[in-house]
Amino acid sequence: MSQTISITAIASISPLGNDPKTIWENYQNPNHCFTSHFLDHKNTLVAKLDEDSRQVVEAIKQSDPKYKSLDKSVLYAMAASRKAIKNAGWTPNDIFGINIGSSRGATDLFEKHFQEYLETGKAQTLASPTTTLGNISSWVAHDLQSAGPEISHSITCSTALHAVLNGVAWLRAGMIDKFLVGGSEAPLTDFTIAQMRALKIYAATDELQSKPVEEYPNRALDFGKKQNTLILGEGAAVCCLEIGKKENALAFVEGIGYATEILEHNISISAEATCFQKSMKMALQNTDLSEVDAIVMHAPGTKTGDLTEYKAIQKVFGSAMPMLTTNKWKIGHTFGASGMLSIEMAIMMLQHQKFIGVPFIANPIRFQNPNRAVKKVLVNSVGFGGNAVSILLRA
C-alpha cells in the first residue's frame, strides 16, 4: 500500500470568501476582516462570512425543506464540501469517507432551543437530532449522496487536523481510497463569545467609540503584546485526500505528528509547549529541518498561546528557523475549522510560490534569500487539553 497521500482539492467558506481567486486576493491585502458585534451592550469584534458567502449558505438552506432546520455549522460544511468534491472530480459513485469535526457544533441552534425551553418548558421535536455533533458529517453525506463511512468528532481547536490524521490512517490502512476531511464552526453567538471573555482572552475594544484599540486588534505573532487579543471567526474548510501520488494533487502530505501533554489546569499549555515539540518532531522525523520553508502557526493571539508555540519552534528548529505566519490576525480563531483554513493557506503559498506574512510583524526571508521557493510548509494546531497536531505539506 502506497504511503503517499495526495490532497486533490480543498475548499472553504470564511470571511476571506469561498473561491480560491477571492481568497488569494484577500490574503494579498493588509486588511483584517473584523467587524463589531454587540454583546450585553458592549462592542465585541468578530470575523463574519463575507456577503457572497452568506448568500451561498442561504441558497443551500433554501434548496431543501429539510435543510431549513439545520445549524450554520452544518450548512457551512455543506458549502465547502460541495466545492471540494466537485474540484476533485469525485461523484456519488465513488466510495469515500467523511470526517468533518467541530469544536462547538450547533452552538447557535442549541442556544435557541435551550432558550425556548426555558421560556416554554417544551423542546421542539428536532431539537436533539439537529444539535448533536454527529449531524455535521451525516448531513454532508446526505447532501453528497455518499455511501462511505461518516465520522464527526470534537478535539477542540485541533479538530480539523485530527480529521486529517484519521483520514490518513484509513487510507494507509487500505480501508478506503478517498477521504473528505476538515472542520466547521459557527461560534459567533452571545454565549460562546461570553465564554471567551470570561477566560479573559478576548481582544479589547473601545466601547465608547466602537473601534478596535489597535489597528490590528488580533496581535497574533506579536510576542511582546501585553494583553490577550483572541477574536472569534466563523467558517468551514475541507480537503480531499487520496492514496497515492495523483496527477491533480495540489500538495502532498509528507509528515504527520501528534502529541498530548499533561495539563496543570483546564486550558494550560507548558512554558515551551511540549506537545508542539513532540508533534513537530514526529512530523519532521524524515525531513531535513533546513528544507522547511515556512510554518503556519496556530497562534490564536493570546499571550501564552503564541509565545509558548514560538518557544517550541525555537527548540525544534534552532538556527534553521523557517518563516513564521498565521491567518488569525486576519480572520480570527475559527476553533475546529482553524487547522484546515491554515492548511488552505499553506497550499496557496505552495501553489503561488509566495510567502503570506503578517503585516505588523517583521519576518526575515528564510536565509535572507527573497527568491527562495516555498516547497515545504508545516502547519500547527492545538486545542484545550494540549492536543497538538503538526502536518508537513510539500508541493
C-alpha positions as a Markdown table, in Angstrom:
| # | Residue | x | y | z |
|---|---|---|---|---|
| 1 | Met | 0.0 | 0.0 | 0.0 |
| 2 | Ser | 1.4 | 3.4 | -1.0 |
| 3 | Gln | 2.2 | 5.8 | 1.8 |
| 4 | Thr | 1.9 | 8.9 | -0.4 |
| 5 | Ile | -1.2 | 11.0 | 0.4 |
| 6 | Ser | -2.4 | 13.5 | -2.2 |
| 7 | Ile | -4.5 | 16.5 | -1.5 |
| 8 | Thr | -6.6 | 16.7 | -4.7 |
| 9 | Ala | -8.9 | 19.5 | -3.7 |
| 10 | Ile | -9.5 | 22.0 | -0.9 |
| 11 | Ala | -12.5 | 24.3 | -0.4 |
| 12 | Ser | -13.6 | 26.7 | 2.3 |
| 13 | Ile | -16.1 | 29.3 | 3.2 |
| 14 | Ser | -14.9 | 32.0 | 5.6 |
| 15 | Pro | -14.5 | 35.8 | 6.0 |
| 16 | Leu | -12.0 | 35.5 | 3.2 |
| 17 | Gly | -14.6 | 34.3 | 0.7 |
| 18 | Asn | -15.5 | 31.0 | -0.9 |
| 19 | Asp | -13.4 | 30.7 | -4.1 |
| 20 | Pro | -9.6 | 30.4 | -4.5 |
| 21 | Lys | -9.2 | 33.6 | -6.5 |
| 22 | Thr | -11.0 | 35.8 | -4.0 |
| 23 | Ile | -9.3 | 34.1 | -1.0 |
| 24 | Trp | -5.8 | 34.6 | -2.5 |
| 25 | Glu | -6.6 | 38.2 | -3.3 |
| 26 | Asn | -7.7 | 38.8 | 0.3 |
| 27 | Tyr | -4.5 | 37.3 | 1.6 |
| 28 | Gln | -2.6 | 39.8 | -0.5 |
| 29 | Asn | -4.1 | 42.9 | 1.2 |
| 30 | Pro | -3.1 | 44.0 | 4.7 |
| 31 | Asn | -6.7 | 44.5 | 5.9 |
| 32 | His | -8.3 | 42.3 | 8.6 |
| 33 | Cys | -11.9 | 41.0 | 8.4 |
| 34 | Phe | -13.2 | 42.1 | 11.9 |
| 35 | Thr | -16.4 | 44.0 | 12.5 |
| 36 | Ser | -18.4 | 44.9 | 15.5 |
| 37 | His | -20.8 | 42.6 | 17.3 |
| 38 | Phe | -22.7 | 43.9 | 20.3 |
| 39 | Leu | -22.9 | 41.7 | 23.4 |
| 40 | Asp | -24.6 | 42.9 | 26.5 |
| 41 | His | -24.5 | 46.4 | 25.1 |
| 42 | Lys | -20.7 | 46.1 | 24.7 |
| 43 | Asn | -18.8 | 46.3 | 21.5 |
| 44 | Thr | -17.1 | 43.0 | 20.6 |
| 45 | Leu | -15.1 | 42.2 | 17.5 |
| 46 | Val | -15.8 | 39.2 | 15.3 |
| 47 | Ala | -15.0 | 37.9 | 11.8 |
| 48 | Lys | -18.2 | 37.1 | 9.9 |
| 49 | Leu | -18.6 | 35.5 | 6.5 |
| 50 | Asp | -18.5 | 37.9 | 3.6 |
| 51 | Glu | -21.8 | 38.8 | 1.9 |
| 52 | Asp | -21.3 | 36.5 | -1.1 |
| 53 | Ser | -20.6 | 33.5 | 1.3 |
| 54 | Arg | -23.7 | 34.3 | 3.3 |
| 55 | Gln | -25.7 | 34.2 | 0.1 |
| 56 | Val | -24.2 | 30.8 | -0.8 |
| 57 | Val | -25.2 | 29.4 | 2.6 |
| 58 | Glu | -28.7 | 30.9 | 2.3 |
| 59 | Ala | -29.2 | 29.2 | -1.1 |
| 60 | Ile | -28.2 | 25.9 | 0.4 |
| 61 | Lys | -30.6 | 26.4 | 3.3 |
| 62 | Gln | -33.5 | 27.1 | 0.9 |
| 63 | Ser | -32.6 | 24.3 | -1.5 |
| 64 | Asp | -34.3 | 21.5 | 0.5 |
| 65 | Pro | -37.0 | 21.8 | 3.2 |
| 66 | Lys | -35.1 | 19.6 | 5.5 |
| 67 | Tyr | -32.1 | 22.0 | 5.4 |
| 68 | Lys | -34.1 | 24.9 | 6.9 |
| 69 | Ser | -33.8 | 23.4 | 10.4 |
| 70 | Leu | -30.0 | 22.9 | 10.3 |
| 71 | Asp | -27.4 | 24.8 | 12.2 |
| 72 | Lys | -25.0 | 27.1 | 10.4 |
| 73 | Ser | -22.1 | 24.8 | 11.2 |
| 74 | Val | -23.8 | 22.1 | 9.1 |
| 75 | Leu | -24.6 | 24.4 | 6.2 |
| 76 | Tyr | -21.0 | 25.8 | 6.2 |
| 77 | Ala | -19.7 | 22.3 | 6.0 |
| 78 | Met | -22.1 | 21.5 | 3.1 |
| 79 | Ala | -21.0 | 24.6 | 1.2 |
| 80 | Ala | -17.3 | 23.7 | 1.4 |
| 81 | Ser | -17.8 | 20.0 | 0.8 |
| 82 | Arg | -19.8 | 20.5 | -2.4 |
| 83 | Lys | -17.0 | 22.6 | -3.9 |
| 84 | Ala | -14.2 | 20.3 | -2.7 |
| 85 | Ile | -15.6 | 17.1 | -4.3 |
| 86 | Lys | -16.5 | 18.9 | -7.5 |
| 87 | Asn | -12.9 | 20.2 | -7.8 |
| 88 | Ala | -11.5 | 16.7 | -7.0 |
| 89 | Gly | -13.8 | 15.1 | -9.6 |
| 90 | Trp | -15.5 | 12.8 | -7.1 |
| 91 | Thr | -19.0 | 11.6 | -7.8 |
| 92 | Pro | -21.7 | 9.7 | -5.8 |
| 93 | Asn | -20.4 | 6.5 | -7.5 |
| 94 | Asp | -17.0 | 7.0 | -5.7 |
| 95 | Ile | -16.8 | 5.4 | -2.2 |
| 96 | Phe | -15.2 | 8.0 | 0.1 |
| 97 | Gly | -15.2 | 8.6 | 3.8 |
| 98 | Ile | -16.2 | 11.8 | 5.5 |
| 99 | Asn | -14.7 | 13.1 | 8.7 |
| 100 | Ile | -15.7 | 16.7 | 9.5 |
| 101 | Gly | -15.5 | 17.9 | 13.1 |
| 102 | Ser | -16.3 | 20.9 | 15.1 |
| 103 | Ser | -15.2 | 22.3 | 18.5 |
| 104 | Arg | -18.6 | 23.6 | 19.5 |
| 105 | Gly | -21.0 | 22.1 | 16.9 |
| 106 | Ala | -24.5 | 23.5 | 16.6 |
| 107 | Thr | -23.9 | 26.3 | 19.1 |
| 108 | Asp | -26.4 | 28.8 | 17.7 |
| 109 | Leu | -29.2 | 26.3 | 17.3 |
| 110 | Phe | -28.6 | 24.7 | 20.7 |
| 111 | Glu | -28.7 | 28.1 | 22.4 |
| 112 | Lys | -32.0 | 29.0 | 20.7 |
| 113 | His | -33.6 | 25.7 | 21.5 |
| 114 | Phe | -32.5 | 25.9 | 25.2 |
| 115 | Gln | -33.8 | 29.5 | 25.5 |
| 116 | Glu | -37.1 | 28.4 | 24.1 |
| 117 | Tyr | -37.2 | 25.5 | 26.6 |
| 118 | Leu | -36.5 | 27.9 | 29.5 |
| 119 | Glu | -39.4 | 30.2 | 28.3 |
| 120 | Thr | -42.0 | 27.5 | 27.5 |
| 121 | Gly | -40.9 | 24.3 | 29.3 |
| 122 | Lys | -41.1 | 22.4 | 26.0 |
| 123 | Ala | -38.4 | 21.3 | 23.5 |
| 124 | Gln | -39.0 | 21.2 | 19.7 |
| 125 | Thr | -39.2 | 17.8 | 18.1 |
| 126 | Leu | -35.9 | 18.3 | 16.1 |
| 127 | Ala | -34.0 | 19.9 | 19.0 |
| 128 | Ser | -31.9 | 16.8 | 19.7 |
| 129 | Pro | -31.1 | 15.5 | 16.2 |
| 130 | Thr | -30.2 | 18.9 | 14.8 |
| 131 | Thr | -27.8 | 19.8 | 17.7 |
| 132 | Thr | -25.8 | 16.6 | 18.0 |
| 133 | Leu | -22.2 | 16.9 | 16.9 |
| 134 | Gly | -22.5 | 13.9 | 14.6 |
| 135 | Asn | -25.1 | 15.7 | 12.4 |
| 136 | Ile | -22.3 | 17.6 | 10.5 |
| 137 | Ser | -20.8 | 14.7 | 8.7 |
| 138 | Ser | -24.2 | 12.9 | 8.5 |
| 139 | Trp | -25.8 | 15.8 | 6.6 |
| 140 | Val | -22.8 | 16.3 | 4.4 |
| 141 | Ala | -23.0 | 12.6 | 3.5 |
| 142 | His | -26.7 | 13.0 | 2.7 |
| 143 | Asp | -26.1 | 16.1 | 0.6 |
| 144 | Leu | -23.3 | 14.5 | -1.3 |
| 145 | Gln | -25.2 | 11.1 | -1.6 |
| 146 | Ser | -22.0 | 9.3 | -0.4 |
| 147 | Ala | -22.0 | 5.7 | 0.8 |
| 148 | Gly | -18.7 | 5.6 | 2.7 |
| 149 | Pro | -18.1 | 5.9 | 6.4 |
| 150 | Glu | -19.0 | 9.2 | 8.1 |
| 151 | Ile | -17.4 | 10.5 | 11.3 |
| 152 | Ser | -17.8 | 13.6 | 13.4 |
| 153 | His | -15.6 | 14.5 | 16.3 |
| 154 | Ser | -14.5 | 17.3 | 18.6 |
| 155 | Ile | -10.9 | 17.8 | 19.7 |
| 156 | Thr | -11.4 | 21.5 | 20.3 |
| 157 | Cys | -9.2 | 23.7 | 18.2 |
| 158 | Ser | -7.2 | 20.9 | 16.7 |
| 159 | Thr | -10.3 | 19.2 | 15.4 |
| 160 | Ala | -9.7 | 19.7 | 11.7 |
| 161 | Leu | -6.1 | 18.5 | 11.8 |
| 162 | His | -7.2 | 15.4 | 13.8 |
| 163 | Ala | -9.6 | 14.7 | 10.9 |
| 164 | Val | -6.6 | 14.8 | 8.6 |
| 165 | Leu | -4.8 | 12.3 | 10.9 |
| 166 | Asn | -7.8 | 10.0 | 10.8 |
| 167 | Gly | -8.2 | 10.2 | 7.0 |
| 168 | Val | -4.5 | 9.4 | 6.5 |
| 169 | Ala | -4.8 | 6.4 | 8.8 |
| 170 | Trp | -7.8 | 5.0 | 6.9 |
| 171 | Leu | -6.1 | 5.5 | 3.6 |
| 172 | Arg | -2.8 | 4.0 | 4.6 |
| 173 | Ala | -4.6 | 1.0 | 6.2 |
| 174 | Gly | -6.1 | 0.2 | 2.8 |
| 175 | Met | -9.6 | 0.5 | 4.2 |
| 176 | Ile | -10.6 | 3.1 | 1.6 |
| 177 | Asp | -9.1 | 5.2 | -1.2 |
| 178 | Lys | -10.6 | 8.6 | -0.7 |
| 179 | Phe | -11.5 | 10.7 | 2.4 |
| 180 | Leu | -13.1 | 14.1 | 2.8 |
| 181 | Val | -11.7 | 15.7 | 6.0 |
| 182 | Gly | -12.0 | 19.1 | 7.7 |
| 183 | Gly | -13.8 | 21.2 | 10.2 |
| 184 | Ser | -16.7 | 23.6 | 10.5 |
| 185 | Glu | -17.5 | 26.3 | 13.1 |
| 186 | Ala | -20.2 | 28.8 | 13.7 |
| 187 | Pro | -19.3 | 30.2 | 17.1 |
| 188 | Leu | -20.5 | 33.8 | 16.8 |
| 189 | Thr | -23.2 | 33.5 | 19.4 |
| 190 | Asp | -23.5 | 35.6 | 22.6 |
| 191 | Phe | -22.9 | 32.7 | 25.0 |
| 192 | Thr | -19.8 | 31.5 | 23.1 |
| 193 | Ile | -18.3 | 34.9 | 23.0 |
| 194 | Ala | -19.2 | 35.5 | 26.7 |
| 195 | Gln | -17.3 | 32.2 | 27.5 |
| 196 | Met | -14.1 | 33.6 | 25.8 |
| 197 | Arg | -14.5 | 36.9 | 27.5 |
| 198 | Ala | -14.9 | 35.1 | 30.8 |
| 199 | Leu | -11.5 | 33.4 | 30.2 |
| 200 | Lys | -10.1 | 37.0 | 29.7 |
| 201 | Ile | -8.5 | 36.1 | 26.4 |
| 202 | Tyr | -10.7 | 38.2 | 24.1 |
| 203 | Ala | -9.4 | 41.3 | 22.3 |
| 204 | Ala | -10.3 | 44.6 | 23.9 |
| 205 | Thr | -12.3 | 47.4 | 22.1 |
| 206 | Asp | -13.0 | 51.0 | 22.8 |
| 207 | Glu | -16.6 | 50.6 | 23.9 |
| 208 | Leu | -17.5 | 54.3 | 23.6 |
| 209 | Gln | -16.3 | 54.7 | 20.0 |
| 210 | Ser | -16.9 | 51.1 | 19.0 |
| 211 | Lys | -13.5 | 50.9 | 17.5 |
| 212 | Pro | -10.6 | 48.4 | 18.0 |
| 213 | Val | -7.9 | 49.5 | 20.5 |
| 214 | Glu | -5.3 | 48.6 | 17.8 |
| 215 | Glu | -5.2 | 49.0 | 14.1 |
| 216 | Tyr | -4.7 | 45.2 | 14.1 |
| 217 | Pro | -6.8 | 44.1 | 17.1 |
| 218 | Asn | -5.7 | 40.4 | 16.9 |
| 219 | Arg | -1.9 | 40.6 | 17.6 |
| 220 | Ala | -1.1 | 37.0 | 16.6 |
| 221 | Leu | 2.8 | 36.6 | 16.4 |
| 222 | Asp | 3.3 | 39.7 | 18.3 |
| 223 | Phe | 5.3 | 38.0 | 21.1 |
| 224 | Gly | 5.7 | 41.2 | 23.1 |
| 225 | Lys | 2.0 | 42.0 | 23.5 |
| 226 | Lys | 0.8 | 42.9 | 26.9 |
| 227 | Gln | -2.7 | 41.6 | 26.7 |
| 228 | Asn | -4.7 | 38.7 | 25.1 |
| 229 | Thr | -6.1 | 39.5 | 21.7 |
| 230 | Leu | -8.1 | 36.5 | 20.6 |
| 231 | Ile | -11.1 | 37.2 | 18.3 |
| 232 | Leu | -13.6 | 34.6 | 17.0 |
| 233 | Gly | -14.3 | 34.0 | 13.4 |
| 234 | Glu | -16.6 | 31.6 | 11.5 |
| 235 | Gly | -16.3 | 29.3 | 8.6 |
| 236 | Ala | -15.6 | 25.8 | 7.3 |
| 237 | Ala | -12.8 | 24.1 | 5.3 |
| 238 | Val | -12.4 | 20.6 | 3.9 |
| 239 | Cys | -9.9 | 18.9 | 1.7 |
| 240 | Cys | -10.0 | 15.7 | -0.4 |
| 241 | Leu | -7.4 | 13.1 | 0.5 |
| 242 | Glu | -6.5 | 10.3 | -1.9 |
| 243 | Ile | -4.0 | 7.4 | -1.5 |
| 244 | Gly | -1.1 | 7.5 | -4.0 |
| 245 | Lys | 0.6 | 10.2 | -6.0 |
| 246 | Lys | -2.1 | 11.8 | -8.1 |
| 247 | Glu | -1.5 | 14.0 | -11.2 |
| 248 | Asn | -4.1 | 16.5 | -10.0 |
| 249 | Ala | -2.6 | 16.8 | -6.5 |
| 250 | Leu | -2.4 | 20.4 | -5.1 |
| 251 | Ala | 0.0 | 19.2 | -2.4 |
| 252 | Phe | 1.2 | 16.0 | -0.7 |
| 253 | Val | 1.2 | 15.1 | 3.0 |
| 254 | Glu | 4.8 | 14.4 | 3.7 |
| 255 | Gly | 4.6 | 14.0 | 7.5 |
| 256 | Ile | 2.1 | 13.9 | 10.3 |
| 257 | Gly | 2.7 | 14.4 | 14.1 |
| 258 | Tyr | 0.6 | 14.5 | 17.2 |
| 259 | Ala | 1.0 | 14.7 | 20.9 |
| 260 | Thr | -0.8 | 15.4 | 24.2 |
| 261 | Glu | 0.7 | 16.9 | 27.3 |
| 262 | Ile | -0.3 | 16.6 | 30.9 |
| 263 | Leu | -2.2 | 19.7 | 32.0 |
| 264 | Glu | -1.9 | 21.8 | 35.1 |
| 265 | His | -5.4 | 23.2 | 34.6 |
| 266 | Asn | -8.2 | 23.2 | 32.1 |
| 267 | Ile | -6.7 | 25.5 | 29.4 |
| 268 | Ser | -3.0 | 25.3 | 30.3 |
| 269 | Ile | 0.0 | 24.6 | 28.0 |
| 270 | Ser | 3.5 | 24.2 | 29.2 |
| 271 | Ala | 6.0 | 27.0 | 29.0 |
| 272 | Glu | 7.7 | 25.6 | 25.9 |
| 273 | Ala | 4.7 | 23.8 | 24.5 |
| 274 | Thr | 6.0 | 20.2 | 25.0 |
| 275 | Cys | 3.1 | 18.9 | 23.0 |
| 276 | Phe | 4.1 | 21.0 | 19.9 |
| 277 | Gln | 7.7 | 20.0 | 20.2 |
| 278 | Lys | 6.7 | 16.3 | 20.1 |
| 279 | Ser | 4.1 | 16.7 | 17.3 |
| 280 | Met | 6.6 | 18.7 | 15.1 |
| 281 | Lys | 9.4 | 16.3 | 15.7 |
| 282 | Met | 7.2 | 13.4 | 14.7 |
| 283 | Ala | 6.0 | 15.2 | 11.5 |
| 284 | Leu | 9.6 | 16.1 | 10.6 |
| 285 | Gln | 11.3 | 12.8 | 11.5 |
| 286 | Asn | 12.2 | 12.0 | 7.9 |
| 287 | Thr | 12.9 | 15.6 | 6.8 |
| 288 | Asp | 15.9 | 17.8 | 7.0 |
| 289 | Leu | 14.9 | 20.9 | 9.0 |
| 290 | Ser | 16.6 | 23.2 | 6.5 |
| 291 | Glu | 14.0 | 22.0 | 3.9 |
| 292 | Val | 11.0 | 23.5 | 5.8 |
| 293 | Asp | 10.4 | 26.9 | 4.3 |
| 294 | Ala | 7.5 | 28.2 | 6.5 |
| 295 | Ile | 5.3 | 27.3 | 9.4 |
| 296 | Val | 1.6 | 28.3 | 9.6 |
| 297 | Met | 1.4 | 28.6 | 13.4 |
| 298 | His | -1.7 | 28.0 | 15.5 |
| 299 | Ala | -1.0 | 31.4 | 17.2 |
| 300 | Pro | -4.5 | 32.4 | 18.5 |
| 301 | Gly | -3.4 | 35.8 | 19.5 |
| 302 | Thr | -3.1 | 35.1 | 23.2 |
| 303 | Lys | 0.0 | 36.0 | 25.2 |
| 304 | Thr | 0.7 | 32.4 | 26.4 |
| 305 | Gly | -0.5 | 30.6 | 23.3 |
| 306 | Asp | 1.6 | 32.5 | 20.8 |
| 307 | Leu | 4.7 | 32.6 | 22.9 |
| 308 | Thr | 4.8 | 29.0 | 24.0 |
| 309 | Glu | 4.4 | 27.8 | 20.5 |
| 310 | Tyr | 7.2 | 30.1 | 19.3 |
| 311 | Lys | 9.5 | 28.7 | 22.0 |
| 312 | Ala | 8.6 | 25.2 | 20.9 |
| 313 | Ile | 9.6 | 26.1 | 17.3 |
| 314 | Gln | 12.8 | 27.5 | 18.5 |
| 315 | Lys | 13.6 | 24.3 | 20.5 |
| 316 | Val | 12.9 | 22.1 | 17.4 |
| 317 | Phe | 14.5 | 24.2 | 14.7 |
| 318 | Gly | 17.3 | 26.1 | 16.4 |
| 319 | Ser | 19.3 | 28.1 | 13.9 |
| 320 | Ala | 17.3 | 26.6 | 11.0 |
| 321 | Met | 14.2 | 28.7 | 11.8 |
| 322 | Pro | 11.6 | 28.8 | 8.9 |
| 323 | Met | 9.5 | 31.8 | 8.1 |
| 324 | Leu | 6.5 | 32.1 | 10.5 |
| 325 | Thr | 3.0 | 33.1 | 9.8 |
| 326 | Thr | -0.7 | 32.7 | 10.8 |
| 327 | Asn | -4.1 | 33.9 | 9.5 |
| 328 | Lys | -5.7 | 34.6 | 12.8 |
| 329 | Trp | -4.7 | 38.2 | 12.7 |
| 330 | Lys | -7.0 | 38.5 | 9.7 |
| 331 | Ile | -9.9 | 36.1 | 10.2 |
| 332 | Gly | -9.8 | 35.3 | 13.9 |
| 333 | His | -9.9 | 32.0 | 15.5 |
| 334 | Thr | -12.4 | 29.6 | 13.9 |
| 335 | Phe | -11.9 | 26.9 | 16.6 |
| 336 | Gly | -12.4 | 23.5 | 15.0 |
| 337 | Ala | -12.1 | 24.8 | 11.4 |
| 338 | Ser | -8.9 | 26.7 | 12.0 |
| 339 | Gly | -6.5 | 24.0 | 11.2 |
| 340 | Met | -7.9 | 23.3 | 7.8 |
| 341 | Leu | -8.0 | 27.0 | 7.0 |
| 342 | Ser | -4.3 | 27.0 | 7.9 |
| 343 | Ile | -3.8 | 24.1 | 5.5 |
| 344 | Glu | -5.6 | 26.1 | 2.8 |
| 345 | Met | -3.2 | 29.0 | 3.4 |
| 346 | Ala | -0.2 | 26.7 | 3.2 |
| 347 | Ile | -1.4 | 25.1 | 0.0 |
| 348 | Met | -1.9 | 28.6 | -1.5 |
| 349 | Met | 1.7 | 29.5 | -0.6 |
| 350 | Leu | 2.9 | 26.3 | -2.3 |
| 351 | Gln | 0.8 | 26.9 | -5.4 |
| 352 | His | 1.8 | 30.6 | -5.8 |
| 353 | Gln | 5.3 | 30.2 | -4.5 |
| 354 | Lys | 4.8 | 33.2 | -2.3 |
| 355 | Phe | 5.0 | 33.6 | 1.5 |
| 356 | Ile | 2.0 | 35.2 | 3.1 |
| 357 | Gly | 3.2 | 37.2 | 6.1 |
| 358 | Val | 1.7 | 39.1 | 9.0 |
| 359 | Pro | 1.7 | 42.9 | 8.1 |
| 360 | Phe | 2.7 | 44.2 | 11.5 |
| 361 | Ile | 5.5 | 41.6 | 12.1 |
| 362 | Ala | 9.0 | 41.9 | 10.6 |
| 363 | Asn | 9.7 | 38.4 | 9.4 |
| 364 | Pro | 13.1 | 37.9 | 7.6 |
| 365 | Ile | 13.1 | 35.9 | 4.4 |
| 366 | Arg | 14.4 | 32.4 | 5.0 |
| 367 | Phe | 18.2 | 32.5 | 4.9 |
| 368 | Gln | 17.9 | 36.1 | 3.7 |
| 369 | Asn | 17.0 | 34.8 | 0.2 |
| 370 | Pro | 14.0 | 36.7 | -1.2 |
| 371 | Asn | 13.8 | 34.3 | -4.2 |
| 372 | Arg | 13.7 | 31.1 | -2.2 |
| 373 | Ala | 10.9 | 28.9 | -3.4 |
| 374 | Val | 8.2 | 27.7 | -0.9 |
| 375 | Lys | 8.3 | 24.0 | -1.3 |
| 376 | Lys | 7.5 | 22.6 | 2.2 |
| 377 | Val | 5.2 | 24.1 | 4.8 |
| 378 | Leu | 4.5 | 22.9 | 8.3 |
| 379 | Val | 1.0 | 23.5 | 9.8 |
| 380 | Asn | 0.4 | 23.5 | 13.6 |
| 381 | Ser | -2.8 | 23.3 | 15.6 |
| 382 | Val | -3.6 | 22.7 | 19.2 |
| 383 | Gly | -6.7 | 22.8 | 21.4 |
| 384 | Phe | -7.8 | 22.8 | 25.0 |
| 385 | Gly | -6.4 | 19.6 | 26.5 |
| 386 | Gly | -3.0 | 20.0 | 24.9 |
| 387 | Asn | -3.9 | 18.1 | 21.8 |
| 388 | Ala | -1.3 | 19.2 | 19.3 |
| 389 | Val | -1.1 | 18.2 | 15.6 |
| 390 | Ser | 1.5 | 19.1 | 13.0 |
| 391 | Ile | 1.1 | 18.4 | 9.3 |
| 392 | Leu | 4.0 | 18.8 | 6.9 |
| 393 | Leu | 3.0 | 19.6 | 3.3 |
| 394 | Arg | 5.1 | 19.6 | 0.2 |
| 395 | Ala | 4.5 | 20.9 | -3.3 |
